[in-house]
Amino acid sequence: MHTSMRRRTTAGVWRRLQAVLVALAMAARPAQCETQQSKKPLVTAVIVFGDSIMDPGNNNGLHTVVKANHPPYGKDFAGHVATGRFSNGLIPTDFIAQGLNLKQLLPPYLGVQHTPEDLLTGVSFASGATGFDPLTPIIVGVISLEQQLAYFDEYRSKLVGIAGEEETRRIIDGALFVVCAGTDDIANTYYTTPFRSAEYDVPAYVDLLLAGVESFLRNVSARGAKRIGFAGLPPIGCVPSQRTLGGGGPRRGCVPERNAAAQLYNARVQELIRELGEEDRAGFPTLVYLDIYAVIQDLVENGERHGFSETTRGCCSTGTVEVAVLCDARFAPVCDDVADHVFFDSYHPTQRAYKVIVDYIFDHYIHFLHL
């Protein structure tokens, strides 16, 4: 056979093979993805502020040890890529975006090349280990919530450059804003370092945090947010690292004092949200408290109901203290049964646990945000 003919034949076979592979891939796609793409988005964008629970990689370029851009993080992410998400795979921001029929992944604002569509449909400004206490981000060299607001202002200017002022206003008006922070303040700044506990008792420290919460929410409102979901704190004393550091005993039980601090904060935050809600007539946005304490407590106390067999240790190495720089595949082995674990490292849930948490939020709170 002539060489050029062989080449054309080979190219033709390869094109047909590609077509078959594409067809098989399309047929193998989950029905959920097809359904999601066919449904109308419930919001114009998702815009997120907060800490490592919501950070998809904003910390990657910082001079800090609080990063997740190395294996085994991303173990079950597409392509096994460690994107900076503090999980073996997806995190709540991704599941929220998917649940609102918006997009599959919510990108970080920093460190990636965005398409116009990425920006138009929202980003996350969250930074792992930040908090409402101004000291919290300083201790570990991460992005403060004040700086996250400054990045939002920069982001808004980019939207205007892409779509114009009127369309930008429509996007912001129709967006869901999510705020999730405070755990690092209590778990790390208060209980792990001596800087605040020597000066404040727990109620006084909660007062300090509440002042930060109120200021932040007023600043988000002033920037045009119409709907804000505000996540409360989890049972901090039941997080694997806190069981270890808080002296949970040989059986590594939950630490009641740290849970009590989280509960006090949650109660006070709900009071604040009710007070701010009374300002609705003056133009304050719809503000909904998202209780994650109950669902995470259920996961750690009754994990078997959700198919989890390990609820007190993370999947990374010993699962008792390893997180961020200490959870590194070069030094720390990772378990084979990650789907059985509520926590991936000693601080952050697994992708499957995150999915349970976000499903709970959608079932109980999304309708209050008038979506």
Buried (B, 14 or more C-beta within 10 A) or exposed (E): EEEEEEEEEEEEEEEEEEEEEEEEEEEEEEEEEEEBEEEEBBBBBBBBBBBBBBBBBBBBEBEBBBBBBBBBBBBBBEEEEBBBBBBBBBBBBBBBBBBBBBBEBBBBBBBBEBEEEBBBBBBBBBBBBBBBBEBBBEBBEBBBBBBBBEBBEEBBEBBEEBBEEEBBBEBBEBBBBBBBBBBBBBBBBBBBBEBBBEEBEBEEBBEBBBEBBBEBBEBBBEBBBBBBBBBBBBBBBBBBBBBBBBEBEEEBBBBEEBBBBBBBBBEBBBEBBEEBBEEEEEEBBBBBBBBBBBBBBBBBEEBEEBEBEBBBBBBBBBBBBBBBEBBBBEEBEBBEEBBBBBBBBBBBBBBBBBBBBBEBBBEBBBEBBEB
